[in-house]
Amino acid sequence: MTGKRDYYEVLGVPKTADEKEIKKAYRKLARKFHPDVNPGDKDAERKFKEIGEAYDILSDPKKRGMYDQFGHAAFDQGQSAGFRPGAGAGPGGFRYEYRPGGFGPENFEGFAHGGRSAGFGAGEFEDMVSGLFGGRSAGFGPSGPVKGEDTSTTMEVDFEDALFGTTAQLNLRREVPCASCGGTGTQPGTRPGTCPDCGGAGQTKAGRGMFSINRTCPRCGGSGKVQEPCRTCGGSGYVPKTENLTVKIPPGVDDGSKVRLPGMGGPGMNGGPPGDLYIITRVRRHPYFERRGDDLYSEIPITFSEAALGAKVDVPTRDGIVTMTIPPGTQSGQEFRLRGKGAPRLGKTGSGDHYVRVKVAVPSSLSEQAKSALMDFVRHNPQNPRAGIGFGGFRRGGRGAA
């Protein structure tokens, strides 16, 4: 037994997650637990290593397949499942040992296979890191402004509201800059002191002798100063806030449509703007109308005489009742199109069409007089609608039994 947590659990994704979901989960967690963001926090550093190890396995299709089949045993040294990355090494020979002062490939000990880990090479690693913290790679902490993450939530709307648009109330809980410290994370009224780890230099040495390299101090982030964390937000610079928002739902939304609320997503970093909130609509079903894209569909019953002789019938539409002409000889199941009576095209001009299917309603009972009249009709209008249809089945000769 390795005692390790399941890699899917570490990243918080299901076993059916695709590559995009795994990458998104990794980016979010790596940003949250990065040691430069949590200086001196051993638990955050441990989680950061664990997240990196899980991503290295699950982002590689071959290694993920091995993990799904054998679990952690596929990568433990000495196991029969097949990988021997070396003493103390993580999967693929990549040793997850964070070195203070930055988040580049050289801050992890031991790239295997000629400077490339089994999961991603140095260049790919720097690209990933650059995306996480706004453009800096090796030896950096989050410096420039970074936009917050986009978030999403679902909202149910009535069928009619989806067609014509509406306003709705949304109760939203999100993180906003701390009012006490102005988002700086520093306790107001306190003065910064000299960082005890780097002596105010902003850098510490990693390694020994000729292999010694200067790195950004993880405790002060390279500033050489340490400050007392804000007592309101605990030094994060953000506090949770619940807001009641009035949301405008535009005409034409459908299942899965996204309504963007700028600046209502996750908080930015280092003075960066907040992300956006996307509302994903779920439209309730209607008892009469069916929607397919921008077109609406419905069904109305008509009588035998209306179908045979023609008529004008009232039809419910999105704009109310309209009169539709039924031509003589209309067949049951025939569709008629009402142009421009469908759903509005979201973000565009115009609307789809409304298709009305007619269904001939057959009386369940007839009076004697009606039966006589109908029989007289049959005598004067002999018709066999099944003529020409092969009823003999596939057997040669004979007649199938009913």
RAWOVEN-V436276 format. One line per field, one symbol per residue. ss: DSSP state (a for helix, b for strand, c for the rest). phi: phi as a letter, one per 20 degrees, with the letter a starting at -180 (. if undefined). A space follows every 10 residues. Layout:
ss: ???
phi: ???
This chain:
ss: ccccccaaaa acccccccaa aaaaaaaaaa aaaccccccc caaaaaaaaa aaaaaaaacc aaaaaaaaaa aaaacccccc cccccccccc aaaccccbcc ccccaaabcc caaaabcccc baaaaaaaaa aaaccccccc cccccbcccc bbbbbbbcaa aaaacbbbbb bbbbbbbccc cccccbcccc ccbbcccccc ccbbbbccaa acbbbbcccc ccccbbccbc cccccccbbb bbbbbbbbbc cccccccbbb bcccccccbc ccccccbbbb bbbccccccb bbccbbbbbb bbcaaaaaac bbbbbbbccb bbbbbbcccc ccccbbbbcc cccbcccccc bccbbbbbbb cccccccaaa aaaaaaaaaa cccccccccc cccccccccc cc
phi: .emefffffg emcffefeff ffffffgfff ffdggfecgn efffffffff fffffgefed gfffffffed mfffcffnef fpdcfogmee gmndeecfdg npbdgfecen felmncffea egfffffffg ffcnoedfmc dfdffcffff cbbdbecfgf fffdnadcec eddbecgfff dmnendfgne dfdffffdmn fnccednclf efcfcffffd mnemcccfff ffdmnfnccf bdcddedeef fnfcgnfdde dfmdefffdl nffffdddee eceffdfdec dcmeddcbcc ecefffffen adcecfcfdo ecededfgnf efnfdcddfm deeffgmcen cfddddeecf eefebcffff fffffffffe cfbcfefnef dfmdefmmcf ef
